[in-house]
Amino acid sequence: MKKTIYVHIGFHKTATSFLQRCIYPNMQSVRYVKYGKLKQELYDLRLKKLSDEHVKQIREKVLKFYKKKPLLISYEGLSGSPFSQKRSKNNIRVLEDIRRVFPEEEFDVHIIVGIREQVNLLASLYVQYVHQGGVKKPEDHLRDLENQGILDHYHYDYYLGKVEELFGSDHYHLLIYEQFKSETDKHMLDLLRYMGEEEIPPYENEQVNRSYGTMQVALGRRVNYLFKTPLHPKGLIPVNPSPIKGRFSPRKVLQSKWSFKLHYKRYHLPEKLEEYIKAQYVESNRNLQKKYHLELPDIYF
């Protein structure tokens, strides 16, 4: 009998972290394997060119957690790296390697995909870039992503076509972030029932860190020039960009309560940049809606 594996691949900024923190650990129908238990294996899947032997080693590590219940693995990095592509694979290669790790003759693999309208997704990812020490203006940052092929990740019609090709048309669940946000329990229950869970487990959703607003992005990007981080190695002051681990960092100050009390307005990309991004994906989104018989929110067009 085939072993059942659910793989939630993201995308980034589609409520994946919320599900990992609040919902998945409390499910009864599957065994959720937390990221830390497969950290190296997931890192390798995301970034490395895998030999057949390496694929076998990853499979064997995963199978150590398999008992009677299906396994659930959730890691948004499997949808592709949202920043530098210097060391990582594109998201199609990652899908192909997931199939290699879990061959069809032995595993019944189900892919969970969360999508989000691309302008808002890329705005949120730019804020994260600044969180982590980035110093480039949004136009320059997005140009880098385009040159590195990262913007190609978000042609969802092509990506879902590849999921169907590798895993089957009835072996994936699509979560549309905007619908999930507006009717959370309804769409969460749809997702959980896909994995055999009959009801939503009790949960508390506490926001860990509030995202930068317009003022915080502007200040953070400029202050980041002073600090040495992986995204800005030329900085003079070494700092851990995490607001939790670091004793001091721009992020820790700018995400403080007084910062948001002083001024908070949701961050948006510059208007011309939004128009440029929108134009890249409108046709892809129309194809997505038509091919998969979806009712996407108007902002996708």
LINQUI-V636373 format. One record per residue. N is the residue number from 0. D_LAST is the distance of its C-alpha to the last C-alpha in whole Angstrom. Layout:
n=(N	N)
d_last=(D_LAST	D_LAST)
This chain:
n=(0	1	2	3	4	5	6	7	8	9	10	11	12	13	14	15	16	17	18	19	20	21	22	23	24	25	26	27	28	29	30	31	32	33	34	35	36	37	38	39	40	41	42	43	44	45	46	47	48	49	50	51	52	53	54	55	56	57	58	59	60	61	62	63	64	65	66	67	68	69	70	71	72	73	74	75	76	77	78	79	80	81	82	83	84	85	86	87	88	89	90	91	92	93	94	95	96	97	98	99	100	101	102	103	104	105	106	107	108	109	110	111	112	113	114	115	116	117	118	119	120	121	122	123	124	125	126	127	128	129	130	131	132	133	134	135	136	137	138	139	140	141	142	143	144	145	146	147	148	149	150	151	152	153	154	155	156	157	158	159	160	161	162	163	164	165	166	167	168	169	170	171	172	173	174	175	176	177	178	179	180	181	182	183	184	185	186	187	188	189	190	191	192	193	194	195	196	197	198	199	200	201	202	203	204	205	206	207	208	209	210	211	212	213	214	215	216	217	218	219	220	221	222	223	224	225	226	227	228	229	230	231	232	233	234	235	236	237	238	239	240	241	242	243	244	245	246	247	248	249	250	251	252	253	254	255	256	257	258	259	260	261	262	263	264	265	266	267	268	269	270	271	272	273	274	275	276	277	278	279	280	281	282	283	284	285	286	287	288	289	290	291	292	293	294	295	296	297	298	299	300)
d_last=(44	41	40	36	34	31	29	26	24	22	19	20	19	19	22	24	27	27	27	30	32	32	31	32	36	37	36	39	37	37	38	36	37	36	35	38	40	38	37	39	38	34	34	36	33	30	32	35	36	38	41	42	45	42	40	43	44	40	40	44	43	40	43	45	43	43	45	44	41	38	36	33	32	29	28	25	26	26	23	24	25	22	25	28	28	31	33	30	29	25	24	24	28	28	27	30	32	32	32	36	37	36	37	36	40	41	37	35	32	29	26	24	20	18	14	12	9	10	11	13	14	16	17	19	20	21	23	25	26	27	29	31	32	30	30	28	26	22	22	24	23	20	22	24	22	20	24	25	22	21	17	17	18	14	13	14	14	17	18	18	20	23	23	24	26	28	29	28	25	27	27	24	22	19	18	15	15	14	16	19	19	19	21	23	26	24	22	25	27	25	25	29	30	28	31	34	34	34	34	32	35	36	34	34	31	32	30	32	30	28	26	26	25	25	28	29	27	28	32	31	30	33	36	35	37	40	39	40	37	35	33	35	38	40	40	44	44	43	41	39	36	36	36	38	41	41	44	42	38	36	34	36	37	34	33	36	36	37	35	32	34	35	31	28	24	21	20	17	17	18	16	16	15	12	11	13	11	8	9	11	8	5	8	10	7	8	11	11	10	13	16	16	15	13	12	9	8	6	5	4	0)
